[in-house]
Amino acid sequence: DAGITQSPRYKITETGRQVTLMCHQTWSHSYMFWYRQDLGHGLRLIYYSAAADITDKGEVPDGYVVSRSKTENFPLTLESATRSQTSVYFCASSATSGGTGELFFGEGSRLTVL
Amino acid sequence: AQTVTQSQPEMSVQEAETVTLSCTYDTSESDYYLFWYKQPPSRQMILVIRQEAYKQQNATENRFSVNFQKAAKSFSLKISDSQLGDAAMYFCATEGGSEKLVFGKGTKLTVNP
């Protein structure tokens, strides 16, 4: 089905473990984004990508790593999870610049770090 | 840095009535876009309405309209004839420079039957 999908939808892990959240879109959108959503903070940008092999930091990149070897995939890795990374993570894509075009969001991945 | 402020953490409205959600922003861009996104309990974020700053006419999408005051850097969302399905978190957003959006902290809207 066309769209943007995230996996896993729910994940519980322990402090210090590596976790990868997957994001896949079928529209061939150039731009992809990772946001985290926390109570009292709204959505904060972690990383974004304007095209394959081009990534850039957002507002809260520390502790996260991204890659984009293919246009359709944009995985987010927590190299050593911490409790402060407990959050809901949203992947989004856009055909044009994220500042001008509509963002299409995945359903979110709820991550709990114990 | 661009900032977006939503001063109303929560709002409520009676079904069929009108409600206005507030948003102010600060940007150094001369030309930019403004957005309202809706996040229902299902968590899926969807675009409600978009405004181009250089357009003086306020954007409208069915029951949703905006009051865009460029000089005041204000971008409020008006929902007319509120329906139970309008209950959600609403996020205001604007271009944060370098091709990305900056979001406000959101307003939780409750619709009472």
HADDOCK unambig.tbl for C-alpha pairs under 7 A between the chains (distance, minus, plus):
assign (segid A and resid 40 and name CA) (segid B and resid 105 and name CA) 6.24 0.50 0.50
assign (segid A and resid 41 and name CA) (segid B and resid 105 and name CA) 5.24 0.50 0.50
assign (segid A and resid 42 and name CA) (segid B and resid 103 and name CA) 6.74 0.50 0.50
assign (segid A and resid 42 and name CA) (segid B and resid 104 and name CA) 6.03 0.50 0.50
assign (segid A and resid 42 and name CA) (segid B and resid 105 and name CA) 3.79 0.50 0.50
assign (segid A and resid 42 and name CA) (segid B and resid 106 and name CA) 5.91 0.50 0.50
assign (segid A and resid 43 and name CA) (segid B and resid 103 and name CA) 5.93 0.50 0.50
assign (segid A and resid 43 and name CA) (segid B and resid 105 and name CA) 6.93 0.50 0.50
assign (segid A and resid 97 and name CA) (segid B and resid 99 and name CA) 4.88 0.50 0.50
assign (segid A and resid 97 and name CA) (segid B and resid 100 and name CA) 6.87 0.50 0.50
assign (segid A and resid 98 and name CA) (segid B and resid 99 and name CA) 4.99 0.50 0.50
assign (segid A and resid 98 and name CA) (segid B and resid 100 and name CA) 4.47 0.50 0.50
assign (segid A and resid 98 and name CA) (segid B and resid 101 and name CA) 5.81 0.50 0.50
assign (segid A and resid 99 and name CA) (segid B and resid 33 and name CA) 6.70 0.50 0.50
assign (segid A and resid 99 and name CA) (segid B and resid 94 and name CA) 6.68 0.50 0.50
assign (segid A and resid 99 and name CA) (segid B and resid 95 and name CA) 4.17 0.50 0.50
assign (segid A and resid 99 and name CA) (segid B and resid 96 and name CA) 6.77 0.50 0.50
assign (segid A and resid 99 and name CA) (segid B and resid 99 and name CA) 4.97 0.50 0.50
assign (segid A and resid 99 and name CA) (segid B and resid 100 and name CA) 4.78 0.50 0.50
assign (segid A and resid 99 and name CA) (segid B and resid 101 and name CA) 5.07 0.50 0.50
assign (segid A and resid 100 and name CA) (segid B and resid 33 and name CA) 5.70 0.50 0.50
assign (segid A and resid 100 and name CA) (segid B and resid 95 and name CA) 6.98 0.50 0.50
assign (segid A and resid 102 and name CA) (segid B and resid 47 and name CA) 6.88 0.50 0.50
assign (segid A and resid 105 and name CA) (segid B and resid 44 and name CA) 6.75 0.50 0.50
assign (segid A and resid 105 and name CA) (segid B and resid 45 and name CA) 5.85 0.50 0.50
assign (segid A and resid 106 and name CA) (segid B and resid 44 and name CA) 6.73 0.50 0.50
assign (segid A and resid 107 and name CA) (segid B and resid 43 and name CA) 6.23 0.50 0.50
assign (segid A and resid 107 and name CA) (segid B and resid 44 and name CA) 5.01 0.50 0.50
